[in-house]
Amino acid sequence: MNQSCRLWNLSIASVLALTLSNVLLTVRLLHSTDCPFVTIEDTSAASMVAKAPPLTPPTCLEYVILDNSSNRTDRPVFSGLDLQLGRWDSRRLYKIFEFSVIGERFGELSEQYKVCLATQSSLERLASIVEVAHHWTGPISVAVFAASNDELHLLQIYLTYLRKCYPDIRERVSFHLAYPRDKPPTHVKPLTNFDLLPYDCAKPDTTLIRLIQLRSHDTIKWRSKNVYPQNHLRNVARKTCQSDHVFLTDIDIIPSINMTEYLDKFLRSTKCPNNQCAYVIPTYELDNRARFPRDKPDLIRLARKGLARPFHHKVFIYNQYATNFTRWQADLDNLDETHVSYNVTNFEFLYEPFYVASDQAPAHDERFLGYGFTRNTQVYEMYVAGYQFQVLSPIFTCHWGLQNKKGRPAWRERQNNLNRKQFEVFKREVFARYHKDPLKMLLPKKTLSRQVPIGG
């Protein structure tokens, strides 16, 4: 009997010791950020990180600290978000929460640099911010659209993951949230350890794909029938930038290396009459087999090998045609300093360049919802208002994947048709504001023979 008691006591002691050991190990893991760098082995077309220059080694995300006593960086995002607050857009279609997540150095960087990168995204495209933040060293303002409780929760998980894994994102990027009145999230769900492990810091795209698959059928069905408010998000991202100038992009447009410093030096040394200059940044598509070009000569080399070409060249050539890529590639002077290579002289209505401009530029009209007439109408108003579009060299941006023309889905065509009707009113309002019609848009029975671009 004594032996049996001793064995029983020993069993209890072993269990207690094992439990204590597990608790100590868990505490150590929770507070450890010293993880070995995982070599990126995924070289598939879907992996953006494999194509980019080597990233700063990320921290570990086996666990995310959930204790409220931890510092702000380690807390899950949206932990203090009150969904009863926020502001409505002018037609009360979308509620907006500015600075839902604040980059730790966003204010400091906004004072340091003359230009801020502004962009917008839905959840499923957000992985591109990893490469954007790796290349862009200044402040970044991102407006993100989420619908329903499940999508907001997945966004919360992914932003927490990004901030934990990538110091560039944690420090430079501020996120703003928008959700639709017709599909609002009702509460911010607390995160658990189950939500947050195990996600690989070296694979942001794979991690996002896994999360996207957790969306409910109801949310997916709603998404397929409802518009994405591009222009609302562009205005939010732009107006939350604190710098004098804004570089407005789409989330999957990747800046060339060291562009922030090049642009900052250029903007400090350049005077623009009446602040009415739009500095066009040439944009190229990259073959997924290529590496991101180091500089302009490297990009031109890729173009000559068929591994790069002007953005939307096959899909909708007029989208970027006025930039004159042939002339830009021929300009190999002064590759060490950003300069105006030439002015855009063949502007046309369907032109949609990515550009840097003063924040005084006209806003994007929020009546244009979904796809069609969203970006090009804003660029058109700038042109009517007297802005001069000037192409910069040697900086550039890239979009992964050589795109080919495909049939447009029915829902895209429906959105185009609705926005085309809105444009009939818009062009008359622009004329009333500026008393100019340089492209003869008000001529009787004016038709858009080239249709609207695929991108927006």
C-alpha positions in Angstrom: 0.0 0.0 0.0 2.9 2.4 0.9 4.4 1.6 -2.5 1.1 2.3 -4.2 0.9 5.6 -2.5 4.4 6.5 -3.4 3.7 5.7 -7.1 0.5 7.8 -6.9 2.4 10.7 -5.4 5.1 10.3 -8.0 2.5 10.4 -10.8 0.9 13.6 -9.5 4.3 15.2 -9.1 5.2 14.2 -12.7 2.0 15.7 -14.0 2.5 18.9 -12.1 6.1 19.2 -13.2 5.1 18.6 -16.9 2.3 21.1 -16.6 4.6 23.7 -15.1 7.2 23.0 -17.8 4.5 23.5 -20.5 3.4 26.8 -18.9 7.0 28.1 -18.8 7.5 27.0 -22.4 4.3 28.7 -23.5 5.3 32.0 -21.7 8.7 31.9 -23.4 7.2 31.4 -26.8 4.7 34.1 -26.3 7.4 36.6 -25.4 10.0 35.5 -27.9 10.6 37.3 -31.2 13.9 35.6 -31.8 12.9 33.2 -34.6 15.3 31.9 -37.3 14.7 33.4 -40.7 12.8 31.0 -42.9 14.4 30.8 -46.4 11.8 31.6 -49.1 11.6 28.5 -51.2 8.3 29.2 -53.0 9.2 30.3 -56.5 5.7 29.9 -58.0 4.1 32.6 -60.0 1.8 33.3 -57.1 4.6 34.1 -54.7 5.4 37.8 -54.8 8.1 37.6 -52.1 10.2 35.1 -54.1 10.5 37.6 -57.0 11.5 40.6 -54.8 14.9 41.4 -53.4 15.6 39.6 -50.1 13.2 40.9 -47.4 14.3 42.0 -44.0 14.1 38.7 -41.9 10.7 38.7 -40.3 9.9 38.0 -36.7 8.2 34.8 -35.6 4.4 34.5 -35.5 3.9 31.1 -33.8 2.0 33.0 -31.2 0.7 36.6 -31.0 0.6 38.2 -27.5 -3.0 38.7 -26.5 -2.5 40.0 -23.0 -3.8 43.5 -22.6 -0.8 44.5 -20.6 1.5 44.0 -23.6 2.6 46.9 -25.7 0.5 48.4 -28.5 2.5 46.6 -31.2 1.7 43.2 -29.9 -2.0 43.7 -29.5 -4.4 42.5 -32.1 -5.5 45.3 -34.5 -9.0 46.7 -34.1 -9.0 45.8 -30.4 -10.3 49.3 -29.5 -12.5 49.9 -32.6 -16.0 51.0 -31.8 -18.2 50.2 -34.8 -20.9 52.6 -33.6 -18.6 55.5 -34.4 -16.8 56.3 -37.6 -18.1 58.6 -40.3 -20.5 58.1 -43.2 -19.7 59.0 -46.8 -21.9 61.8 -48.4 -24.7 59.3 -49.4 -24.4 57.1 -46.2 -23.5 54.1 -48.3 -20.3 53.3 -46.5 -19.0 53.9 -43.0 -15.3 54.9 -42.7 -12.9 54.5 -39.8 -9.7 56.6 -40.4 -6.5 55.5 -38.7 -8.0 52.2 -37.5 -4.3 51.0 -37.3 -1.6 53.5 -37.0 2.0 52.9 -38.3 4.4 53.5 -35.4 6.5 55.9 -37.4 3.8 57.2 -39.7 3.8 60.7 -38.2 7.5 60.9 -38.1 7.9 59.7 -41.7 5.2 62.2 -42.9 7.3 65.0 -41.6 10.5 63.6 -43.0 9.3 63.0 -46.6 7.5 65.3 -49.0 5.4 62.4 -50.5 3.1 59.7 -49.1 2.0 56.6 -50.9 -1.8 56.2 -50.8 -3.5 53.0 -51.9 -6.6 50.9 -51.5 -7.5 47.2 -51.3 -10.0 44.5 -50.5 -8.9 41.7 -48.2 -8.0 39.3 -51.0 -5.4 41.6 -52.5 -3.8 42.8 -49.4 -0.7 40.6 -49.6 0.9 43.0 -52.1 1.5 45.5 -49.3 4.5 43.4 -48.2 6.5 44.2 -51.3 5.2 47.7 -51.5 6.3 48.5 -48.0 9.7 46.8 -48.6 10.4 49.2 -51.5 8.7 52.4 -50.3 10.5 53.7 -47.2 8.2 56.7 -46.5 4.7 56.8 -45.0 2.0 54.6 -46.6 -1.8 55.1 -46.2 -4.0 52.1 -47.0 -7.8 52.1 -47.1 -9.3 48.6 -46.8 -12.8 47.4 -47.5 -14.4 44.7 -45.5 -18.0 43.4 -45.3 -19.7 41.4 -42.6 -18.3 40.0 -39.3 -16.4 37.2 -40.8 -14.5 39.3 -43.3 -13.7 41.9 -40.6 -12.4 39.2 -38.4 -10.2 37.7 -41.1 -8.9 41.2 -41.9 -8.1 41.6 -38.2 -6.1 38.3 -38.2 -4.2 39.2 -41.3 -3.3 42.8 -40.3 -2.1 41.4 -36.9 0.0 38.9 -38.8 1.5 41.5 -41.2 2.4 43.9 -38.3 4.0 41.1 -36.3 6.0 39.6 -39.2 7.1 42.8 -41.1 8.6 45.7 -39.2 8.3 47.8 -42.4 4.5 47.5 -42.3 4.3 47.9 -38.5 6.3 51.2 -38.7 5.3 52.8 -42.0 1.7 51.8 -42.8 -1.5 53.2 -41.4 -4.7 51.4 -42.3 -8.2 52.8 -42.6 -11.3 50.7 -42.6 -14.5 51.1 -44.7 -17.6 48.8 -44.6 -20.9 48.9 -46.5 -24.2 49.9 -44.9 -25.9 46.9 -46.5 -23.5 44.3 -45.1 -22.1 45.9 -41.9 -20.0 44.0 -39.3 -21.7 44.3 -35.9 -18.9 43.7 -33.5 -15.1 43.2 -33.3 -14.5 39.6 -32.4 -11.7 38.9 -29.9 -8.7 37.0 -31.4 -7.7 33.7 -29.9 -4.5 31.6 -30.2 -6.5 29.3 -32.5 -7.0 32.3 -34.9 -3.3 33.2 -35.0 -1.3 30.1 -35.4 0.6 28.7 -37.2 1.1 31.2 -40.1 4.4 31.4 -41.9 6.0 34.9 -42.0 7.8 34.0 -45.2 4.6 33.4 -47.1 2.1 36.3 -46.8 0.3 35.3 -50.0 -0.2 31.7 -49.0 -1.3 32.8 -45.5 -3.9 35.2 -47.1 -5.2 32.5 -49.4 -5.8 30.2 -46.4 -7.7 33.0 -44.6 -9.8 33.9 -47.6 -11.0 30.3 -47.8 -12.6 30.8 -44.3 -15.1 33.4 -45.6 -18.7 32.4 -45.2 -20.8 31.4 -48.3 -23.1 34.3 -47.5 -20.3 36.8 -47.6 -18.9 35.4 -50.9 -22.4 35.5 -52.5 -22.8 39.1 -51.4 -19.4 40.0 -52.7 -20.2 38.7 -56.1 -23.3 40.9 -56.5 -22.2 44.2 -55.0 -19.8 46.9 -56.1 -16.4 47.6 -54.7 -16.2 51.4 -53.8 -12.8 52.1 -55.4 -13.2 55.9 -55.4 -14.3 56.1 -51.8 -11.2 54.2 -50.7 -8.9 56.3 -52.9 -10.2 59.5 -51.3 -9.8 58.1 -47.8 -6.3 56.8 -48.5 -5.2 60.1 -50.0 -6.8 62.5 -47.5 -5.3 60.6 -44.6 -1.8 61.2 -46.0 -0.1 64.0 -44.0 2.6 64.9 -46.6 2.4 67.7 -49.1 2.3 65.3 -52.1 0.5 62.0 -52.7 1.5 59.1 -54.9 -1.9 57.4 -55.5 -1.7 53.8 -56.6 -3.6 50.5 -56.6 -2.4 48.0 -54.0 -0.6 45.7 -56.6 1.5 48.5 -58.1 5.0 48.0 -56.8 7.3 51.1 -56.6 10.9 50.8 -57.9 13.6 50.4 -55.3 14.5 53.6 -53.4 11.7 55.5 -55.1 10.8 57.4 -51.9 14.3 59.0 -51.6 14.4 59.8 -55.4 11.0 61.5 -55.3 11.7 63.3 -52.1 14.8 64.9 -53.5 13.1 65.8 -56.7 10.1 67.4 -55.1 12.3 69.5 -52.8 14.2 70.9 -55.7 11.3 71.4 -58.2 8.9 74.3 -58.4 5.5 73.7 -60.0 3.4 76.6 -61.2 0.2 76.8 -59.1 0.9 73.3 -57.8 -0.8 72.0 -61.0 1.7 69.3 -62.0 1.0 65.6 -62.1 4.3 63.7 -62.2 3.6 60.4 -64.1 5.4 57.3 -63.0 5.7 54.8 -65.9 4.1 51.4 -65.0 5.2 48.1 -66.5 3.9 44.5 -66.3 6.4 41.9 -65.3 6.6 38.3 -66.3 6.2 36.1 -63.2 9.5 34.4 -64.1 11.5 37.6 -63.8 13.1 39.2 -60.8 12.1 42.7 -59.9 14.3 45.1 -61.9 17.1 46.8 -59.9 16.9 50.0 -62.0 15.7 51.5 -65.3 18.4 49.8 -67.5 17.5 46.5 -65.9 13.8 47.1 -66.6 14.6 48.0 -70.3 16.7 44.7 -70.5 13.6 42.8 -69.4 11.4 44.6 -71.8 13.7 43.7 -74.7 13.6 40.1 -73.7 9.8 40.1 -73.6 9.7 39.8 -69.8 8.3 43.3 -69.2 5.9 45.5 -71.2 3.8 48.7 -70.6 0.9 48.2 -68.2 -2.3 47.0 -69.9 -0.5 47.0 -73.3 -2.5 43.9 -74.4 -5.5 44.4 -72.3 -6.3 48.0 -73.0 -3.5 49.9 -74.7 -5.1 53.4 -74.2 -5.0 53.0 -70.5 -1.3 54.1 -70.4 -0.7 55.0 -74.1 -0.1 58.7 -73.6 2.8 58.1 -71.4 4.8 57.2 -74.5 6.9 54.3 -73.3 9.1 54.2 -76.4 10.3 57.7 -75.6 10.8 56.9 -72.0 12.9 53.9 -72.7 15.1 55.9 -75.1 15.9 58.5 -72.3 19.0 57.0 -70.6 20.4 60.4 -69.5 20.9 61.3 -65.8 20.0 57.9 -64.4 21.2 58.9 -60.9 18.6 61.6 -60.3 14.8 61.9 -60.8 13.9 64.4 -63.5 11.1 65.4 -65.9 11.9 63.4 -69.0 9.1 65.1 -71.1 5.5 66.4 -71.0 2.5 64.3 -72.0 1.3 65.9 -75.3 -1.2 63.4 -76.5 -3.6 63.3 -73.6 -6.9 61.5 -74.2 -9.9 60.7 -72.1 -9.1 57.1 -71.3 -5.7 57.9 -69.9 -5.1 56.5 -66.4 -1.6 57.1 -65.3 -0.3 56.6 -61.8 1.1 60.0 -60.7 2.4 62.1 -57.9 0.6 65.4 -57.3 -0.1 68.0 -54.6 -3.1 67.0 -52.4 -4.9 70.0 -54.0 -5.8 67.8 -57.0 -9.5 67.1 -57.5 -11.0 64.2 -55.6 -12.3 61.0 -57.1 -16.0 61.2 -57.8 -17.7 58.8 -55.5 -20.8 58.4 -57.7 -18.7 56.0 -59.8 -18.9 52.7 -58.1 -17.3 49.4 -59.0 -15.5 49.3 -62.4 -15.4 51.7 -65.2 -14.9 55.5 -65.2 -13.4 55.6 -61.7 -9.8 56.7 -62.3 -9.9 58.1 -65.7 -12.7 60.6 -64.8 -10.5 62.1 -62.1 -7.5 62.3 -64.4 -9.8 63.9 -67.0 -10.9 66.6 -64.5 -7.3 67.3 -63.7 -6.6 67.9 -67.4 -9.6 70.2 -67.8 -8.5 72.1 -64.7 -5.2 72.8 -66.3 -2.8 70.2 -64.8 0.3 69.4 -66.8 1.2 65.7 -66.9 5.0 65.2 -66.8 6.7 61.9 -67.2 9.5 61.2 -64.7 12.7 59.2 -65.2 14.4 56.9 -64.1 11.8 55.8 -61.5 9.0 53.4 -62.4 6.4 51.0 -61.0 5.6 47.4 -61.8 2.7 45.0 -61.7 3.3 41.3 -61.6 2.0 39.2 -64.5 1.8 39.8 -68.3 -1.9 40.3 -68.8 -3.9 39.2 -71.8 -7.3 40.3 -72.9 -10.1 38.1 -71.7 -13.9 38.3 -71.9 -15.3 40.7 -69.5 -17.7 39.1 -66.9 -21.3 40.2 -67.0 -21.1 42.0 -63.7 -18.2 44.2 -64.9 -20.2 45.2 -68.0 -23.2 46.1 -65.8 -21.1 48.3 -63.6 -19.5 49.9 -66.7 -22.9 50.7 -68.1 -24.2 52.3 -64.9 -21.0 54.4 -64.6 -21.3 55.4 -68.2 -24.7 57.0 -67.4 -23.2 58.8 -64.4 -20.5 60.2 -66.7 -23.1 62.0 -68.8 -23.9 64.1 -65.8 -20.3 64.3 -64.6 -18.9 65.8 -67.8 -21.4 68.6 -67.8 -20.6 69.4 -64.2 -16.9 69.5 -65.1 -17.7 72.0 -67.9 -19.8 74.1 -65.5 -16.9 74.2 -63.0 -14.1 75.1 -65.4 -15.9 76.5 -68.5 -13.7 74.4 -70.7 -14.2 71.3 -72.9 -10.7 70.7 -74.4 -11.6 67.1 -75.5 -15.0 68.1 -77.0 -16.8 65.8 -74.7 -20.0 67.8 -74.9 -20.5 67.5 -78.7 -23.9 66.1 -79.6 -24.1 62.3 -79.5 -20.5 62.0 -78.3 -19.7 58.3 -78.0 -16.8 56.6 -76.3 -15.6 54.4 -79.3 -12.8 52.8 -77.3 -14.9 51.7 -74.3 -13.6 52.1 -70.8 -10.4 50.5 -69.5 -10.4 47.1 -67.8 -8.7 48.4 -64.6 -11.2 51.0 -63.4 
